[in-house]
Amino acid sequence: MKRLRFNYETKLTFSGDITDHRFSLRCIPFSDGRQLIAEPLYQILPDGGKIWHSRDSFGNPVICGRMEEPHSVFSFRVSGVAQIMNSYEAVGSAPVFYGFQTPLTKSGEGIFDFYEKHKPKSNDILERALSLSDSLYHYMTYQKGVTKVSTSAEKAFQRGQGVCQDYAHIFLSLLRLNHIRCRYVAGLAFSCGETHAWVEIYDGKSWIGMDPTHNCLIGDQYIKLCHGRDFADCPIERGIYRGNVSSTQEVISCVESI
């Protein structure tokens, strides 16, 4: 068992005041058998808005809110302690929809041809997934600034470059071509200064975390925040507001052993 202290903060600064700001946050890690979260604390600024708690269709805790008063800065922070009970595996079930492609993971000619060339032959689900991860790792190059959150797996694959989100989407596409149920995970990692994305595969009895960006099973330094079929199902922050403004975002995260 390993204990990790985590702190995650996002700050949005707008070029002018906004009003009627409605938002949803998936920033609270939750216990799932692999990780045990001890009552995380969170803070949302500015104060005074209406806040309520819910869960989405994938079981993720969601903080929802509405701030009607004018404000030009919005920030949220969550901190706490996580006990990692198992390095990479959590018992659970996998609904059938985790086997279907989405608009972000749908394979085009490039991914399909790559899959046909590197199709694993093992009967073991984990071995097949590890083989596909290794093939993807040696094809892609990690590069910031060349893709967006809306970039599909096929477009990132054709470029051959991207960040953890792109690796995860391409990996999901390959896994689903191989009839492996899988899901996208957003969270925090010991070596990352922002949020990180990885994938969980279902082996028939458990969810197994895999990090295609680093071509490995996740270790005891990973803390999950939320999961879904792809990024669109589990953004850390999403909101709408009134105001003709631009915005900048700062993200800080820290995960350390205690």
C-alpha positions in Angstrom: 0.0 0.0 0.0 1.2 3.5 -0.8 -0.1 6.8 0.5 0.0 9.9 -1.8 -0.8 13.5 -1.0 -2.3 15.3 -3.9 -3.2 18.9 -4.8 -4.8 20.0 -8.0 -5.7 23.6 -9.0 -7.1 25.2 -12.1 -7.4 29.0 -12.5 -9.4 30.6 -15.4 -8.7 34.3 -16.0 -11.1 36.2 -18.3 -10.4 39.4 -20.2 -13.5 40.9 -18.6 -16.4 40.2 -16.3 -18.7 37.2 -17.0 -22.1 36.5 -15.5 -24.5 33.6 -15.2 -21.6 31.2 -15.1 -22.7 27.5 -15.0 -20.1 24.8 -14.6 -19.5 21.2 -13.9 -16.3 19.8 -12.4 -14.9 16.3 -12.4 -12.0 17.0 -10.1 -12.8 14.9 -7.0 -11.0 11.5 -7.0 -13.2 8.6 -5.7 -12.5 5.2 -4.2 -12.8 2.3 -6.6 -11.0 -0.6 -4.9 -7.6 0.3 -6.4 -7.5 3.7 -4.7 -9.0 4.8 -1.4 -9.6 8.5 -1.0 -9.9 10.0 2.5 -12.4 12.9 2.4 -10.8 15.2 -0.1 -11.2 19.0 0.5 -12.1 21.4 -2.3 -12.5 25.1 -2.7 -14.2 27.1 -5.5 -13.7 30.8 -6.0 -15.3 33.2 -6.1 -17.6 32.3 -3.1 -21.3 32.9 -3.1 -22.5 30.7 -6.0 -24.9 27.9 -5.8 -23.1 24.5 -5.5 -24.6 21.0 -5.6 -23.2 17.4 -6.0 -24.2 14.7 -8.5 -22.8 11.7 -10.4 -22.7 11.4 -14.2 -23.7 8.3 -16.3 -20.3 6.8 -15.8 -20.3 7.0 -12.0 -18.0 10.0 -11.7 -18.6 12.5 -8.9 -19.5 15.8 -10.3 -19.6 19.2 -8.6 -22.1 21.5 -10.4 -22.5 25.2 -9.8 -24.0 28.5 -10.9 -22.5 31.9 -10.3 -24.7 34.8 -11.3 -22.6 37.7 -10.0 -19.9 39.3 -12.3 -16.4 37.9 -12.0 -13.2 37.8 -14.1 -11.4 35.0 -12.3 -12.7 31.4 -11.6 -10.6 28.8 -9.8 -11.1 25.5 -8.1 -8.8 23.4 -6.0 -8.9 19.9 -4.6 -6.5 18.3 -2.1 -6.3 15.2 0.0 -4.7 11.8 0.6 -5.0 8.7 -1.5 -4.1 5.2 -0.4 -3.2 3.1 -3.4 -4.4 -0.4 -2.6 -3.4 -2.0 -5.9 -0.9 -0.7 -8.4 -3.0 -1.1 -11.5 -6.2 -3.2 -11.0 -9.7 -2.5 -9.8 -12.5 -5.1 -9.7 -15.7 -4.1 -11.6 -17.9 -4.7 -14.5 -17.9 -3.3 -18.1 -21.1 -2.2 -19.8 -21.2 -3.1 -23.5 -20.9 0.5 -24.7 -17.2 0.5 -23.7 -16.6 -1.8 -26.7 -18.0 0.7 -29.2 -16.0 3.4 -31.0 -16.9 7.1 -30.5 -16.4 10.1 -32.8 -13.1 10.7 -31.1 -11.8 7.1 -31.3 -13.3 5.9 -34.6 -10.6 4.4 -36.7 -9.9 5.6 -40.3 -7.8 4.0 -42.9 -4.5 4.9 -41.1 -5.4 3.3 -37.7 -7.1 0.3 -39.4 -4.1 -0.5 -41.6 -1.8 -0.1 -38.6 -4.0 -2.4 -36.5 -4.0 -5.1 -39.3 -0.2 -4.9 -39.5 0.3 -5.2 -35.7 -2.7 -7.3 -34.7 -1.7 -9.4 -31.7 -2.1 -13.2 -31.9 -2.4 -14.0 -28.2 -5.7 -15.3 -26.6 -4.9 -13.3 -23.4 -6.6 -9.9 -23.2 -3.8 -8.2 -21.2 -1.1 -9.6 -23.5 -2.9 -8.3 -26.6 -3.3 -4.9 -25.0 0.3 -4.7 -24.0 1.3 -5.7 -27.6 -0.8 -2.9 -29.1 0.5 -0.4 -26.6 4.1 -1.3 -27.5 3.4 -0.9 -31.2 1.7 2.5 -30.7 4.5 3.7 -28.4 7.1 3.0 -31.1 5.0 4.8 -33.8 4.0 8.0 -32.0 6.2 10.9 -30.9 5.1 12.9 -27.9 4.8 16.6 -28.9 2.8 19.4 -27.3 0.9 22.0 -29.2 0.2 20.0 -32.4 -3.3 18.8 -31.4 -6.4 20.0 -29.6 -8.9 18.4 -27.2 -11.2 18.0 -30.3 -8.5 16.2 -32.4 -9.7 12.7 -33.2 -7.6 9.6 -32.9 -7.3 9.2 -36.7 -6.1 12.8 -37.2 -3.5 12.5 -34.4 -2.4 9.1 -35.8 -1.9 10.6 -39.3 0.2 13.3 -37.8 2.2 10.8 -35.7 2.5 13.3 -32.9 0.4 14.3 -29.9 0.1 14.3 -26.1 -1.3 11.8 -23.6 -4.9 12.4 -24.7 -4.0 11.5 -28.3 -2.2 8.4 -27.2 -5.2 7.4 -25.2 -7.7 7.9 -28.0 -5.6 6.0 -30.5 -5.0 3.2 -28.0 -8.8 3.0 -27.3 -9.4 2.8 -31.1 -6.9 -0.1 -31.5 -8.3 -1.9 -28.4 -11.9 -1.7 -29.7 -10.8 -3.0 -33.1 -9.5 -6.0 -31.1 -12.9 -6.4 -29.3 -11.4 -5.3 -25.9 -13.7 -3.2 -23.7 -11.9 -0.2 -22.5 -12.3 3.4 -21.2 -10.5 6.7 -21.1 -9.2 7.9 -17.7 -8.3 11.4 -16.6 -6.2 11.9 -13.5 -3.0 12.9 -11.8 0.4 11.2 -12.1 3.5 11.5 -9.9 5.7 12.7 -12.7 3.3 15.1 -14.4 2.8 18.8 -13.7 -0.8 18.9 -15.1 -3.5 16.3 -15.6 -2.6 13.0 -17.3 -4.7 10.7 -19.5 -4.4 6.9 -19.7 -6.7 3.9 -20.4 -8.3 1.0 -18.5 -9.0 -2.3 -20.2 -11.4 -4.9 -19.0 -10.1 -8.4 -18.8 -13.4 -10.1 -17.9 -13.3 -9.5 -14.1 -11.2 -6.3 -13.5 -10.2 -3.0 -14.9 -6.5 -2.8 -15.6 -4.9 0.6 -16.0 -2.4 1.1 -18.8 -0.5 4.2 -19.8 0.2 4.2 -23.6 2.1 7.4 -23.4 4.8 5.6 -21.4 4.0 2.1 -22.6 3.4 0.6 -19.2 0.9 -0.5 -16.7 0.0 2.3 -14.4 1.8 2.3 -11.1 1.1 3.3 -7.5 1.8 7.0 -8.4 -1.4 7.4 -10.5 -4.6 8.9 -9.0 -7.8 8.6 -11.1 -10.2 11.6 -11.2 -12.8 10.3 -13.7 -13.4 8.0 -16.7 -15.6 7.6 -19.7 -15.7 6.4 -23.3 -13.3 9.2 -24.4 -12.2 12.7 -23.3 -15.6 14.2 -24.2 -17.3 12.1 -21.5 -15.0 13.2 -18.7 -13.6 16.8 -19.0 -12.2 18.0 -15.6 -14.0 21.4 -16.1 -16.8 22.4 -18.5 -18.9 25.6 -18.4 -20.9 28.2 -20.1 -21.4 31.9 -19.2 -22.5 35.3 -20.5 -19.8 37.6 -21.7 -17.8 38.4 -24.8 -14.4 37.6 -23.4 -11.3 35.6 -24.0 -9.7 33.4 -21.3 -6.4 31.9 -20.2 -6.0 28.8 -18.0 -3.4 27.8 -15.4 -3.2 24.3 -14.1 -1.1 23.1 -11.2 -1.0 19.6 -9.8 1.3 17.9 -7.3 1.3 14.2 -6.2 3.9 13.1 -3.6 4.5 10.1 -1.4 4.0 10.5 2.3 
